[in-house]
Amino acid sequence: MVSSPSFFEMRRRNIEDVLACVRNNAGISRAELSKTLGLAKATVSDIVDELTGKTVLEEIGVKESSGGRPAVGLQFNPNYGLVLGVSLDESEISGCLMNLDGDTITNFSSRIDHTWNGTKIAEFLSDRLFSALKEENSGIERILAVGIAVPGPVSDGASTDEVSSFLETDKVKKILAIRTRCLPVVESNTNMAALAEIRNSKIKDSELVFVLRIGHKIRSAVMCSGILLNGSGGLSGEFGHLSVPNNKRLCDCGTRGCIDTVASTAAMIKLGQDSGLRVRSIGGLLESAGKDDPVAQAIFAEAGKAIGFGLGQVINLLAPHAVIVAGPAVKNENLIMRSLRNKVRKCAKLENRNNCRIITGSAAGNSECIGAGLLALKKLDISDACLTAERVAVG
């Protein structure tokens, strides 16, 4: 007998409610679930039996009873499934596997050749994924969701045909969908990094947070009440194109004075090279500055002032509860962050800055792939995954 769509939907909602209740109340019993959710004991027992059979839920011992059959406590099993987070860049790929609580289980990364096309990148990712799964004694069926971070902005298609500056995104997305049987969630690497940084900084969901990532370009993300605000067409976040007074440098956007021209990692490296420093990376520039090289230190100081000026305007405009500044350039707080904070103090209104925490984020290179996994996890409906005996490959 084939179940009707209405019956299937009702059962899906009941499973969703049971899962949510157990996740929020570890140790709850079947009887307590029935009473809390207003569901028949038989319905709850049937759902719990199914979910424990699939190892989505686990029994965690006998609870004290005032009489009758002792009650058994239940808890959610975060290792029931895995989520894959991937970050794509022109020169590097990073990835991670995390459990359903968002805890990272394993990481991998590799430099890639700029000539690689989407097919080769996807094949490489698939090989690394299967190797990681083999090390965890897991199969591809345990992957329940996939998130991909790409250089932004990422359009939602409303205002432009461009999906991302990473031109091979669609090809990688299609191949990974086939290999993992999950339709990947794609977002900008800045937005993905923001999710990871906010989680690491233990920001409250109710807070308004402005996240700034200093990378090859300087981009930003805004999160309000746990929701990323992407703006019209998904194209918000171009902090690097705010103008700084007395800056005459020409930006690749065609205007002069953009923060990107003095404070992006690409700009700082170029400024160092033009000044005679033999550096090829932001790490090299940080090393020179750490050895008291006055030219390198001046470059970071100028970058900090430019970013601080922009942040002052943002703090005045949005009055965020917190600003998180992340990226490899913040590895040494005595460099860019010192001048940044000083400039914010001069540019932001006293009451606004007093109510805003400026937090130094992670300088780790894996925040984008972790954020990609977290966003995929956020969009995952575990109840649907539990109801589907065999997920159909996405073609």
N, C-alpha and C positions, 0 to 999 in steps of 0.2 A: 504493500500500500504506500503510495506517494504522499508525503506530508504536504499540506497546503502552504503557500507562501506566508500566510498570516500566522500559522502555527510555527513555522521556522523562525520568523521574526520575533515572535513572543519568546521562543526558547533562547534565541540569541540574546535578547534583552535580559532574560533571567540569568544566563551564564555571565553576562557582563556585570550584573548587579552582585552576583555571588563572588566573582573575582575581585571586584572593587572592595567589597565588604571585608573579605579575608585579607587583602593587601593592607587595608587600613586598621585591621584588628587582628593581628597575628595571635593565634591561640584560640580563636573563637570556635565554638562547637557547632554541630549541625542544628541542634535545637535553638541555639542563640541566633544562628543565621535565619532560621525560619521565623523567629519572633521579630528580629530586626527588620527583615525585608517584607514581612507579611505574606510569605509564600508557604504553601502546604509543606508539611514535613516530608511527605513522599517526593514532592518535586525537588526539594533541596537535597534530599538523600540521593536521588537519581543523578542530579547534576554533580554532586560531590564525588559520587562513585565513578562517574565518567572522567572527571578531572583528575582524581587521584590515579585512576587507571592509566591516564596519559602522562602522569607525573607533573601536571601543571600545578596541582596542589599536593601537599605532603601532610601526613598525620604526624603530630609531634608529641604524642604521649597522652596519658589519661589525666583528665582534670578531676578535681575533687567533686564528689557528689553527695547530696544530702539524702540520697536514697535512690533505688532503682539502678538501672544500667549506667555505669560510669561513662561520662562524656569524653570524647576524643577531640583534642585541639587540632586546628588546621593552620597551615601557613602556605603562602605562595612560594613556588620554587622558581627563583629567578634564572636558574640554569636550564629551564625547560627548552628555551630557544636562544638564539644568538642574533645579534644585529651587526651588520657590516657598515663601517664608516670609512669613506674614501675621500682623500683630498688630491685633486689634480692640479698640476702646475706645468708650465712650459718646460721646466727642468727637473722636477721632482714629483714623485708619487709617494703618498703615505697612506696607511690604512690601519684600522684596528678592528678587533672583534670585541664586543661587549655583551654582557648578559642583560636580562630584562629589567634589572635594577639600574642599568647604565654604568655598571662597573667594568672598567677595561680589563680584558683577559689577556690579550696579546696585541703587540704593535709590530708593524713592519714599514720600512721605507726604502726608497732607492732613487738614486739619480737616474734620469733618463736622457736620451739624446733628443734634441729639439726636432729631429727629422722623423721621429716616430709618429705614425698615423694612429687613428682611433682604434683600428683593429689590433695593431701590435700592442698598444697600451692596454686594451681590454684583455688580450691574451696573457700579457704579463701579470695583470692583476688577478686573473683567474688562477694562474699557476701559484701565485703567492697565497691566494685564499685557500686553495686546496691543500697546500703545504701546512698552512696554519691550522686548518681543520684536522688534518692528519695528526698533528702534534697534540691536539686536544681530544683525539680519539672520537671525532665527530664527523658526520656526513653533511652534505650540502642541504639536506632536508631540514636541518636545524636552523638555517638562516631564515628568519621571519621578516626581516626588513633590511633595506639598503639605503644609505644616504650618500650623496656625492657633493662635495664642496668644490666649486670652480671659481676662477678669478671673476670678480663681479664688475659691474652690476649684472644681475640676472633678471632679464625681462620676463614679465608674465605674458608677453605677446600682445598686450593692449596697445602699446605705442611704437613698437619696433619689431622687426623680424629677428633681431639679434638675440640669441639666448644667453651667450656669454662671450667674453673675449677668448675663451678657450674653445677653439673652433671644432675640436673633435668630441665635444660633449655628447651630442646626439648619438654618435656611433658607439661610444663607450657605454652610454646608458642602455642602448638596445641590446648589446651583447651581454652585459651584466644581467639584464632582465631575463634573458634566455638561460644563462648559466645558473642563476640563483633562484629563478622562478618567483622573483619579487620585482615589482615596478619601482625603480629607484626614485627617491625624492632628491631633487636638485636645488641647491641654493648657493648664494655667493659665499665665498670662503670667509668673508668678514662676518656675515650673519652666523655662519656655523661656529666660527671662533668665539663669537659673542656668547653663544649658548654654553660653551665649555668654560669660558672665563667667568660667567655669572654663576655657574654651578660651583666652580672652584672657590669663588669669593663668598659663597653662601649668602647671596642676595635674596631678600624676601620677594615672593611673587608679587606683592602689592606695590613694590617700588618701581619708580621710573629710573631707568638706567641708560646711560650713554656709553657705548663701548667704542673705543678708538684703537685701530690696529695700524701700527707703523710698519709698512712693508714696502714692496717695490712701488706701490701706490699707497696713499694714506686714505683709508676708507673707514666708515663708521656704521654703527648699528644702534637703533633705539629699541628698547624693550619696555613695554608698559603693561603691568599686571600679567606678566608671563607671556606676552604676545609680542612677536617681532613686528615692527611697523615698517613696511617696505615702500610706502608711498605710491604715487601714481605710476602704473606700469611696472612696479617693482624696481624702480631705478633710483631710490634714495641712497644716501650714504656717501656722497662725493665730498667729504670733508676736505680732501686735499685740494679742491678747487676753490676754496675760500681764499680771498685775497689778503695779503699782509701789506701794511703801509710801508712805503719806501723800498719795496721789492720790485725791481724792474726786469727780473729774469723772465724769459719767454717760456711758457708752458706748452706742452704738446697739444693742449686743447685750443691753442691759438691766442690766448690772452696772456697778459703779464701779471706777475705778482702772486701767483698761486702758491699755497703752502707746499704743495708737492715739489716745487722747484728748489726748495732748500731743506726740506725735512723728510722726504721719502728716503728709503734706504738707497735707492738708485741715485738720487740726487746727492746724498751725502758721500757716497763712494766716488762719484764723478768730481765733486768739489775737492775731495782729498787728492785724487789723481791729478787734477789741474793745479794743485798747490805743491806737487812734487812728491806726494806720499805714494809709496809702492804698495797699494792695497787693492785687493780684488773683491773683497766681500765686506759686509758690515762687521763681521767678526774680526777681520783684520784692522778695521778702523777703530773698533772698541779696544783692541789690544794696544794699538798705538796710543790712544787716549789714556789707557790705563798705565802706560809707561811715561806719562806726563808730557807727551808731545803737544806743544801749544797749538799747532794747526788743527790736529784732530779734536782737541778739546774745544776749540773755538767753533768748529763745525757742529758739534753736538749742542753747544750752547746756543748757537743761532737757530738750530732746528727746534730746540726746546722753546725758545722765545716765540717763534712763529706758530708752533702748535698751541702754546699757552694763550696767545692772542686769540686764536680761533676758538679755543675752549672757553675763554672768558665770555665770548659772545653767545656761545651755546648755553652756558650756565645762566646767563642773563635771560635768554629766550625761553629755555625749557624748565629751568629750576629743577634739574634732576636730583634724585636722592644720592646717586653715586655716578662717578665717571671712572671707567676702567681703561687704562692705557696699556696696551699689550704689543707684542711683537719683539723681534730680536734686538731692536735698538734700545730696549729698556733693561737689558741684562745688567748693566751697571747703573744703579739709581743715582749715583753721584754725578752723572753726566747729563743726559737729556732731561731727566725728571726734575732736577734741581732748578734749572732755568725755566722749565715749564711751569712749575708751581709758583715761582716768583712772578712770572708774567700773569698768571691767573689772578693772583692776589691784587695786581694793579688794574686788571681789566674787568673783573667780575664784581658786581655789587656785593657789599659786605654781607647782607642777610642771605643772599643767594649762595655765596660760597661757604658761609658758615653751616648751611644746611646740606652741603654736598661733600661727600667723601671722595677724594681722588685716590684711586687704588692702582698700584702697579700690578699689572696682570702677569701672566706667565710668558716667559721668553721661549718656551718650548715650541718646537716646530710641529707638534702633533695636535694642537688645539683645534685645527680645522677639521681633521678627520674624526676627532672625538665629538665635536659639535655636530658633524654630519650624522654620526650614529645616534646622538641624542635627539636630533630632529626626526629621524626615521622612527625612533622608538616612540616619540611623542605622537606621531601620526599612526602608529600601529594599533589596530584593534585586535587585541589578543583573543577576545571572544570569537571573532570570525576565524582566526587561526585555529582555535580549538575545535570549531564546528567542521572545518574542512579536513576530511580524512586524507585527501591527496590534493595538494595544490597544483593547479594547472599551469604549465609553463607559459610565460608571456612570449608570444611570437612577434 
